[in-house]
Amino acid sequence: MRRREFIAFLCGAAATVPFGARAQRAGGAPMIGVLMAGAESAPDNQKRIAAFRAGLVETGWKDGENIRLVVRWSDGKRELITQYAKELVALAPDVILANSTPVIGTFKSLTSSIPVVFALAMDPVGLGQVASLARPGGNFTGFTFIDPELIGKWMELLADVAPGLTQAGLLFNPDTVIGYQNFVQQIQNEQKRGGISLKPLPARTTQELVSAIEGFAASPGCGVMIGPDPFNQVHLKQMAELATKLRLPTISVYRSYVTAGGLMCYGPDVADVFRRSAAYVDRILKGEKPADLPVQQPNKFEFVINLKTAKALGLTVPPTLIATADETIE
């Protein structure tokens, strides 16, 4: 049998092996497959995987002793997400941790039996990944990331630091995170006339990203929101530098965006999400079914402001806003 045919056979077989049979066949330590959306070298990603490992230790599991972790990093590339997802499914792990919406969607197309715990999903019900948040059904469950309410909060924070704001652009790659289209449509449908308008800024390549930001910044009263997206995550420093050059107020979900020179970040404490994900992995390894574990939403948030960047942009951050920040960078 040729190698390509053999891999295809393994993928198909793994997708249909029941959980109990998989654990029995292994005959040793359970295997946990992990597919991360971003780059391994990114400090934020190191915190995420460290928090997941720490959460496993808290529940009695330690890599190399009583479990085996197989971790892959896709560097924000669609082709690597597909390649590594197929490789992990072929290994038939006892549980998979899937980070980000495109990773989750790929696993959804590959397996209906391997338990998958997702971390930082966007609109899992709307995208058909679970039946409902309370009763996921099937083999997927986990933790969500952002929703329309969080995007609305970003718009409010931009308006607080830039009172002349009239329109906010949402930057994302439509090839990697399709959930944004649903969010944008929902917000646009609910927007009141005369308020801050929301404009989608799709960008599939680095050049499209630069063009989208530069073109949007040419209009007065603009601000840009950089949401979670594997593509965005690997271009944070470039976006921070470009926004400063264009004197454009911005906000992101990533703390590393602010440390790279971006203006603000506000979003879920992702390390906490990964720590909590480990608890779901533990429960599945001990016999619970993903179908019965409700999808959970973030309950801890972080707000960081780069006051040095605000000064460079000619913006005055209200003292009340500074007082609510978890951290300020001088």
N, C-alpha and C positions, 0 to 999 in steps of 0.2 A: 504494500500500500504506500503510495507516495505521501511525502510529509504534509502537503497541503490537505490531502484527503484525510490523513490521520488526525490532524488538528481539528478539522471540521467534525469528524466523528466524536472526538473527545468533547467538543463544545456541546454537541447534541446530547450525548450521553449524560454529561454533568448536569444539563438543564432539567433532566427528568429523574435524577436520583433523589429519593426521599431523604429528608434530613436525618432520620434515625439510621437508615442504611448507610448514609455517607459517614456518620460518626463511627458506626460499627466497622465499616470497611477500613477506615484509617487505622484503627487498632492502637492508636497512640494519642499524643497530644492533639487537641482540636486545632484546626487551621483557620485563621482569620485573614481573608483577603482585604486589602485596603487600596483604593484608587483615589489619589488626591488630584485635584484639578490644576493646581498651580505648580510653581517651581520649588524644588526641594530646598534651594538656597535661600528662599525668602524668609526673613525672620518671623513673619506672621504664620507661615506654614510650619515652621519648626515649633512654634508655640502650640499649634493645633495638634500635631502628631504627638508632642510631648504630653499634652493634656489628656489625649486619648490613652496613651500608655499608662499615665498616672491613674486614670479612672479604672483601667483594667486591674492595676495593682490593688487599688482600694477594694475591688470586688473579689480579690484572691487569685488573679491571673497574672502571670509574668512570662514575657516572651523568652523562649529558650529553655524554660523549665516545664510549665504545664500547658502552654499554648505555643503556637508558631504563627508569627505575623509575616505575611508576604505583602510588602508595600511597593506600590508603583506611583510614579509622578508623571503627569502628562504635560507639564510646562505650558498649559493653556492651549495645547494644540489638539484640534479635533481628531486628526488621524491617529495620534497617540492614545487618546481616550478610547477609540475603537479598538486599537491593537491590544492595549493592556487589559481592557475589559474582557476581550475574548480569551486572553491568556489566563486571567484569573478564573473565569468560569470553567475553563478546561481543567484547572487544578481541582475543581469540586470542593472548595473550602466549606467549612461548617457554617460560616457567616461571612458576609461581605459588608464592609463599611464603604459607602459611596459618597464622595464629597462633590457637591455642586449639581445643578440641574442637568447639564449635558451628560455627566457621568451616570446619573440616575436613569435618564432616558435610555442610554445605551444598554445598561444592565436590564432594563425593563424589556428590551427587545431580545435579550439573550437567554433569560432564565425565568421560569415560572415556579421554581421549586427551591432554589437556594435562598435562604433568608437574607434579605438586604436591609441594613439599617442605613438610612441616608442622613447626612449631616449638611445642613444649610441648603435645603430645597426651596424652590420658588414655585408656589401655586401647584402643589402635588395633586390636588383634587381636580383643578381645571385642566391639568395636563394628562389626566387619566392614570396617574401613578398609584393612587389609592382611591378607594371608593368614597371615603369620608375621613375627616380628621379623627372622629371618635371611634370609628370602626373601619380601619384601613382595608381589611380583607386581603386575600392573596398573601404574597411573600414579602411585601414592602411595608416599612414603617420608619419613623425617625423624627427628625427635627427640622422645622422650617427656618427661613432666614428673613427675607423682607416681604412686605405686602404693600398695598396701596397706601395704607395709613402711614407707613414709614417714609414713603416717597413724599407724602404731604408734609411730614415733619421736616424733611430736608428743605422743602420750599419755604417753610416758615422760618427756618434758621437762616437761610440765605437772605430773606427779606429783613431779618433783624439786623444783619451786618451791612446790608446794602439797601437802604430804604427806597431807593429809586428803582428797585427791581420790578420789571413788568413781565418778563418771560424766563422760564427755567428750562434748560435743555437736559434731557436724560441720555447719557452716553452708554451704548451697549453694542455688543456684536450679535446681530440677529441669527447668526449661524450657530452660536454656542449657547445662548440663553433666549429661547423663544418666549418665555413667560412674560417678558417685559411688554410685549405687544398687548397682552390682556390687561396688564396693569395700567398702561397708558390710556387705553380705550376706556377703562372704567373711570379713571380720574377725569378724563376729558368730558365724559358724559355727565359727571357730577359737578363740574366747575361752574361757578357763578360768573355771569357777565361782569366785566370790569375787574376781575381778580387777576392774579398772576397766571399767565397761560403756560401750559406744559407742551413742550415740543420734543418728539423723539429724535435722537441723533444716532442713527445706526452707523456703525463703522466696522468693516470686516478686515481691513488691513491697516498697517501703521500709517500709510499715506492717507487713507480715508479718515482715520482718526484725527490726524493733523488738520486736514481740510475741513472736517466737520466742526472742530473747535474754532478754527480761524474764521470760517464763514459765519458761524453763529455769533462770534464776538464782534463782528462788524456792525451789528445792530445795537442801539443803545438799550440800557436796562436789562442786560443779560446776566445770567448765572448758570453754571453747569453742575450737574449732579453725576457722580461717577459711582454707579452701583456695582454690586458683586457680579463678577463675570471673569472667567479664567483669562480671557483676552485682556480685559482691563487690568487685571492684577499684575501682569508682567510688563505693563507700560506706565506704572504709577509715577515714577520719577520723571519720565518724559512729559507726562501730562501736567505735573506740578510745575515744571520749568516753563512750559508753554503758557499755562494760565497766568503765571507771574509776569511773563513777557507781555502778555496781552492785557494785563491789569483786569483780570476776570475773576470775580468771586466764585469759589467752587466749594463743594462738599462731597465727601466720599464716605463709604461704609468702612474703608480700610484705615486703621491707625497709621500704617506705614506710609500712607499718602501724606499725612500731616508731617511725619518726621522727615519725609523727603522734600518738604517745602510747600505742601498743599495747605490751604487755608483751614479747613475744618473736617472733622469726621464725626459721624454719629451712627451708631448701629449696635447690633447685638454683640455681647461678649462671646466671640466665637470659640475661645478656649474653653469657656464654660459649656458651650454646646457640645464640643467634642468630649469633654469629661462626662457629660450626661449620656452621650451616645454609648460610651463604654458600659454603662449600666444596662442599656437595652441589649447589648451584645451578651452580657453576662446572663441576663434573663432568658435569652434564646438558647444559649449553650446549656442552660439548666432545664430546658424542655418547653418553655413558653413559645407560643406561635406569634409571628409578626402580625397576623390578622387580628389578634386580640389586644395588641399594644397600641394605644391611641397615639396619633401623631401629636407631638408637643411643639409649642412655640417658644421663642426665646423669652427669658424672664429677667435677664440682666443686660443693661445697655451701657455704652461708653460714649462720652462726648469730650472731644479734645479740640482745642483751638491753638493755632500757630499765630501768636500775636506779632511776631517778627514779620510774617508774611502779610498780615493785615496792615501793618504800617507801610510795607512796600507797595501795597495796593492802594494806599490812601484811604483806608477804611478805619472807622472808629468803632470798636466793639463795645457795645453797651455794658456797663458794670454789672447789670443784672444777669447778662448772658455769661460773663466771666465767672460770676458766682456759682452758676449752675454747672460749669465745666468740671469734669473729673480731673483734667490736667490742662495746663497751659504751657506753651513753648515760647520762651522769651527770645 
